[in-house]
Amino acid sequence: MSDGDRSGIAPDGVAIADLDNNALIIRLHFTINHLSRWLTPIHDHTRLIRTVRRGEPSVKELLLDLRDEELRVFPKLHLISVRTLPDLDKQPDPRRAPDEEEHDREALPIEVMAEFRRLRQSTCSLLRSLPDTAWARLGISRREHDWTIRALAERLARHDLDVLAEMDAALDRVGAREGIATASRAHLDELLRLAPGGTRR
């Protein structure tokens, strides 16, 4: 999915760009909560690995998408937070090595979710440690475009919305929610109402 495909408008009608920094951090953290609510009660992992129709991503593939985006974005966030005008193009290639790809093929969905949780907690800890003025710090990239910390945090939040919406639909399609508690069957629009929606002035 390209950045241009993302409207940044959540199902609750709140635009990502309108959230204040604290609300944006909470929105990023809540993604972990949503995944745990949805996936922890599901014990039949085959439903999370398979798809109903060819060409549709499985729940596990969507988890890998979340984790891989975090692997791309977190190093940029960290570098901008510790250096002045860093060259983001000098960062190591984020692509997975063959042994890592093999691990991904063998890993259970719950293991991928745990990897993503650890990464996202690091992201949220970094963002919480920064004063609001630091969110405008800039990193330079000729391969993509220049990034601020705020823009990278918004990128993650938009990506979360897209992937969670796909996962919500995928869980319904494969019948993974059958027989689990009502609270764990809540859809994304319901869950987003639980997150604070403080907006920028």
KAWOLIN-V258999 format. One record per helix or strand. SS is the DSSP state (alpha for helix, beta for strand). FROM is the first residue (numbers start at 1). LEN is the number of residues. Records with the same first field share a line. If there is no record, write none. Layout:
SS: FROM-LEN + FROM-LEN
//
This chain:
alpha: 3-3 + 16-3 + 21-19 + 46-4 + 59-24 + 88-3 + 98-9 + 109-21 + 132-5 + 149-25 + 182-4 + 188-5
beta: 9-1 + 15-1 + 19-1 + 87-1 + 138-3 + 147-2 + 199-1
//
